[in-house]
Amino acid sequence: MTTLLELKNVSKYYSKDIAALSNIHFSIEEGEFVSVIGPSGAGKSTLLRCINRMIEASSGEVVFNGTNIRKLGRKGLRETRTQIGMIFQHYNLVTRLTVIENVLHGRLGYKSAVAGMLGIYSQEEKQQAIRLLEELGLSQHMYKRVDQLSGGQKQRVGIARALIQNPKMLLCDEPIASLDPGSSKIIMDHIKNISASYKITCLVNLHQVDVALKYSDRIIGVNKGEVVFNGKPSELTTDMIHKIYGSETGDLIFEAGERNAG
């Protein structure tokens, strides 16, 4: 397998004494579906945002597709970001615009400033947006304003917007944290199916251990800004869940996972 992403000793300090991330080191292969789990405040969101430089890491290397992203200038970073789609917990959509307009925003990284400002898209781009919305079960909503949609529907718009970039990788930051269980399953099924059918590598932040166990090829556990587990779902023991979440919380999470699995 080919390594698509490698983090080498990545740290992020918000002050001398406060480390959001400490010496993070792992790699992800092309086509892998990897979940990052850990308690709130563990550094999961910071980790994802350091990969596409929405947040600047303080030190270390982020090597994506053979290029150290931290060394890229503005133009190089813009080009590289077209290959890295991002799906957000709170959707990050323009609510006054229609569904299809929001999806087409995923092409802005390929546009000149003028074309982007004027909303000039090719017929091919519009057809691709329609195909993606059909695939995600949103064809009947494509000309509705986004603020008329449910949370699950908004997240599917976010997925379509990321996919129209034709990315090599998807970064999904708590994509189901704001959703009910039924909508969460639909979203995770879509992301997993997309990863398999389009051969897109996925790195997904999750609170729910049982969801990570069900969908992931590999799980990375983060606690206090450090990687404390990196292995297959079958290797995630009760003791390791305790190490990631702390003893008391770990027990509750393990019991919830057992109930949901049963």
C-alpha positions as CSV (number, residue, x, y, z in Angstrom):
1,M,0.0,0.0,0.0
2,T,1.0,3.6,-0.6
3,T,1.3,6.1,2.3
4,L,-0.9,9.1,1.5
5,L,-0.5,11.1,4.8
6,E,2.3,11.1,7.4
7,L,2.5,13.2,10.5
8,K,6.0,13.4,12.0
9,N,6.3,14.8,15.5
10,V,3.6,17.4,15.0
11,S,3.0,19.6,18.0
12,K,0.7,22.6,18.5
13,Y,1.2,25.0,21.4
14,Y,-1.2,27.8,22.2
15,S,1.2,29.1,24.8
16,K,4.5,28.0,26.4
17,D,2.6,25.8,28.9
18,I,-0.4,24.7,26.9
19,A,0.1,22.0,24.3
20,A,-2.9,21.0,22.2
21,L,-0.9,18.4,20.4
22,S,2.4,16.8,21.5
23,N,4.7,14.9,19.1
24,I,1.9,13.3,17.0
25,H,3.3,10.7,14.8
26,F,1.3,8.3,12.5
27,S,0.8,7.5,8.8
28,I,-2.3,6.7,6.8
29,E,-2.4,4.5,3.6
30,E,-4.3,5.3,0.5
31,G,-7.9,4.1,0.8
32,E,-7.8,3.6,4.6
33,F,-10.8,4.5,6.8
34,V,-9.3,5.7,10.1
35,S,-11.2,7.1,13.1
36,V,-9.7,9.3,15.8
37,I,-11.3,8.9,19.2
38,G,-10.8,10.6,22.5
39,P,-12.5,12.8,25.1
40,S,-13.6,16.4,24.5
41,G,-10.5,18.7,24.6
42,A,-8.1,15.8,23.7
43,G,-7.0,17.7,20.5
44,K,-8.9,15.8,17.8
45,S,-10.2,18.8,16.0
46,T,-6.8,20.6,16.3
47,L,-5.2,17.5,14.8
48,L,-7.5,17.5,11.7
49,R,-7.1,21.3,11.2
50,C,-3.3,21.0,11.4
51,I,-3.4,18.6,8.4
52,N,-5.0,21.1,6.0
53,R,-3.4,24.1,7.8
54,M,-6.7,25.7,9.0
55,I,-4.6,25.8,12.1
56,E,-0.8,26.2,11.9
57,A,1.2,23.5,13.7
58,S,4.0,24.8,16.0
59,S,6.5,22.1,14.9
60,G,6.8,18.8,13.0
61,E,6.0,17.8,9.4
62,V,2.7,17.1,7.7
63,V,3.5,15.1,4.6
64,F,0.5,14.7,2.2
65,N,1.0,12.8,-1.1
66,G,4.7,13.3,-0.9
67,T,4.6,17.1,0.0
68,N,5.3,18.7,3.3
69,I,2.2,20.9,3.6
70,R,3.8,23.1,6.3
71,K,6.4,24.4,3.8
72,L,3.9,25.3,1.1
73,G,3.3,28.9,0.1
74,R,-0.2,30.4,-0.5
75,K,-0.6,29.1,-4.1
76,G,0.8,25.6,-3.3
77,L,-1.5,25.3,-0.2
78,R,-4.5,26.3,-2.2
79,E,-3.8,23.6,-4.8
80,T,-3.1,21.0,-2.2
81,R,-6.3,21.8,-0.3
82,T,-8.4,20.9,-3.4
83,Q,-7.2,17.3,-2.8
84,I,-8.3,17.4,0.9
85,G,-12.1,17.6,1.4
86,M,-13.4,18.7,4.8
87,I,-16.7,17.8,6.4
88,F,-17.7,19.8,9.5
89,Q,-19.7,19.1,12.6
90,H,-21.9,22.2,12.1
91,Y,-22.0,21.8,8.3
92,N,-20.3,25.2,7.4
93,L,-22.9,25.9,4.7
94,V,-24.2,29.2,3.4
95,T,-27.7,28.9,4.6
96,R,-29.3,31.6,2.3
97,L,-28.0,29.8,-0.8
98,T,-29.5,26.7,-2.5
99,V,-28.3,23.1,-2.0
100,I,-26.7,23.0,-5.4
101,E,-25.0,26.4,-5.0
102,N,-23.4,25.1,-1.7
103,V,-22.2,22.0,-3.4
104,L,-20.7,24.0,-6.3
105,H,-18.7,26.0,-3.7
106,G,-16.5,22.9,-3.4
107,R,-15.1,23.9,-6.8
108,L,-13.9,27.4,-5.6
109,G,-10.4,26.1,-5.0
110,Y,-10.1,25.6,-8.8
111,K,-11.4,29.0,-9.8
112,S,-10.0,32.4,-10.3
113,A,-11.1,35.0,-7.8
114,V,-13.4,36.6,-10.4
115,A,-15.0,33.3,-11.5
116,G,-15.6,32.4,-7.9
117,M,-17.1,35.7,-7.0
118,L,-19.4,35.6,-10.0
119,G,-20.4,32.0,-9.5
120,I,-19.2,30.9,-12.9
121,Y,-19.3,27.1,-13.2
122,S,-19.0,24.8,-16.2
123,Q,-21.8,22.5,-17.4
124,E,-19.6,19.6,-16.4
125,E,-19.3,20.9,-12.8
126,K,-23.1,21.4,-12.6
127,Q,-23.7,17.9,-13.9
128,Q,-21.3,16.5,-11.3
129,A,-23.1,18.4,-8.6
130,I,-26.4,16.9,-9.7
131,R,-25.0,13.4,-9.8
132,L,-23.6,13.7,-6.3
133,L,-26.9,15.0,-4.9
134,E,-28.7,12.1,-6.6
135,E,-26.2,9.6,-5.1
136,L,-26.8,11.1,-1.6
137,G,-30.6,11.1,-2.0
138,L,-31.0,14.9,-2.2
139,S,-32.0,15.3,-5.9
140,Q,-35.5,16.6,-4.9
141,H,-33.9,19.2,-2.6
142,M,-31.3,20.7,-4.9
143,Y,-33.0,24.0,-5.5
144,K,-34.2,24.5,-1.9
145,R,-32.4,26.9,0.4
146,V,-30.1,25.1,2.8
147,D,-31.9,26.5,5.9
148,Q,-35.0,24.5,4.9
149,L,-33.2,21.2,5.4
150,S,-32.8,18.9,8.4
151,G,-29.4,18.4,10.1
152,G,-28.8,15.0,8.4
153,Q,-29.7,16.6,5.0
154,K,-27.3,19.5,5.6
155,Q,-24.5,17.1,6.4
156,R,-25.1,15.2,3.1
157,V,-24.8,18.6,1.3
158,G,-21.5,19.0,3.1
159,I,-20.4,15.6,1.9
160,A,-21.4,16.5,-1.7
161,R,-19.5,19.8,-1.5
162,A,-16.3,17.9,-0.3
163,L,-16.7,15.2,-3.0
164,I,-17.0,17.7,-5.9
165,Q,-13.4,18.7,-5.2
166,N,-12.4,15.2,-6.4
167,P,-10.3,14.8,-3.3
168,K,-7.8,12.1,-2.5
169,M,-8.7,12.4,1.2
170,L,-11.7,13.4,3.4
171,L,-11.2,15.0,6.8
172,C,-14.4,14.6,8.8
173,D,-14.5,16.6,12.0
174,E,-17.2,15.1,14.3
175,P,-19.6,14.6,11.3
176,I,-22.4,13.0,13.4
177,A,-22.0,14.9,16.7
178,S,-25.0,17.1,16.0
179,L,-27.3,14.4,14.6
180,D,-29.8,11.9,16.0
181,P,-28.9,8.1,15.9
182,G,-30.9,7.5,12.7
183,S,-29.3,10.4,10.8
184,S,-25.9,9.4,12.2
185,K,-26.1,5.9,10.7
186,I,-27.1,7.3,7.3
187,I,-24.2,9.8,7.3
188,M,-21.6,7.1,8.4
189,D,-22.9,4.7,5.8
190,H,-22.5,7.3,3.1
191,I,-19.0,8.2,4.2
192,K,-18.0,4.5,4.4
193,N,-19.5,3.7,1.0
194,I,-17.9,6.8,-0.6
195,S,-14.5,5.8,0.8
196,A,-14.9,2.3,-0.7
197,S,-16.4,3.2,-4.1
198,Y,-14.3,6.3,-4.8
199,K,-11.2,4.9,-3.1
200,I,-11.0,8.0,-1.0
201,T,-8.9,7.9,2.2
202,C,-11.0,9.0,5.2
203,L,-9.8,10.4,8.6
204,V,-12.8,10.8,10.9
205,N,-13.1,12.4,14.4
206,L,-15.6,10.6,16.5
207,H,-16.9,10.6,20.1
208,Q,-18.7,7.3,19.7
209,V,-16.4,4.3,20.3
210,D,-19.1,1.9,19.0
211,V,-19.3,3.8,15.7
212,A,-15.5,3.8,15.3
213,L,-15.4,0.0,16.0
214,K,-18.1,-0.6,13.3
215,Y,-16.7,1.5,10.5
216,S,-13.0,1.8,10.8
217,D,-10.0,-0.1,9.3
218,R,-7.9,1.5,12.1
219,I,-8.5,3.6,15.2
220,I,-6.2,6.2,16.7
221,G,-6.9,7.1,20.3
222,V,-5.9,10.6,21.6
223,N,-5.7,11.8,25.1
224,K,-4.3,15.2,26.2
225,G,-2.8,15.9,22.8
226,E,-0.9,12.6,22.6
227,V,-1.6,9.4,20.6
228,V,-2.1,6.6,23.2
229,F,-3.5,4.0,20.8
230,N,-3.0,3.2,17.1
231,G,-4.3,-0.1,15.9
232,K,-7.1,-2.2,14.5
233,P,-10.6,-2.2,16.0
234,S,-10.1,-5.7,17.3
235,E,-7.1,-4.5,19.3
236,L,-9.1,-1.8,21.2
237,T,-9.5,-3.5,24.6
238,T,-11.4,-2.3,27.7
239,D,-8.1,-1.3,29.3
240,M,-7.2,0.8,26.3
241,I,-10.5,2.5,26.3
242,H,-9.8,3.4,29.9
243,K,-6.4,4.8,28.9
244,I,-8.0,6.9,26.2
245,Y,-10.9,8.2,28.2
246,G,-10.0,7.8,31.8
247,S,-11.3,5.0,34.1
248,E,-14.8,6.2,35.0
249,T,-15.7,7.6,31.5
250,G,-14.1,4.5,29.9
251,D,-16.4,2.2,31.8
252,L,-19.5,4.1,30.7
253,I,-18.3,4.2,27.1
254,F,-17.5,0.5,27.1
255,E,-20.9,-0.4,28.5
256,A,-22.7,1.8,26.0
257,G,-20.7,0.2,23.2
258,E,-21.6,-3.3,24.4
259,R,-25.3,-2.4,24.6
260,N,-25.3,-0.9,21.1
261,A,-23.4,-3.9,19.7
262,G,-25.9,-6.2,21.2
